[in-house]
Amino acid sequence: MLGKFFKWNLENKNTLVGVEERFEFTLGTAIVSGSIDRIELTAENKYYIVDLKTGATAISHENARENKQLQSYQLAVVNDGFKNKLDHQEVSGAELIFVGDFKAKEAKPRQQEKSIAKR
């Protein structure tokens, strides 16, 4: 598991700006809170969310595109859920990284585009 993460991290071109960052924001009448595994900054100066998964089974690419957890993480950035800890609220997308599949030799990334994140 650590070897897969290490290999993935070596190939990752983004800059790490936060780990296990807590957030809270209001969406309608609901308060949404939680923590994000990794917040990264892309070369385009936009935030990219990474959620590490240690479960044995990766979800499909289609399910990742509609993943509610990733959507809420993107919304946390867009809605300043980090209370001014980030320089801006521009997000470029999010990704699930599955490192727990013991049969797979590499981490299995599943991406979600920015267009999913809406206020």
CORHU-V950648 format. One line per field, one symbol per residue. burial: # if it has 24 or more other ideal C-beta (glycine too) atoms within 12 Angstrom, else .. A space follows every 10 residues. Layout:
BEGIN
burial->???
END
This chain:
BEGIN
burial->...##..#.. ...#..##.. #.#.#..... .#...##### ##...##### ###....##. ...#..#.## #########. ##...#..#. #########. ......#### ##.#.##..
END
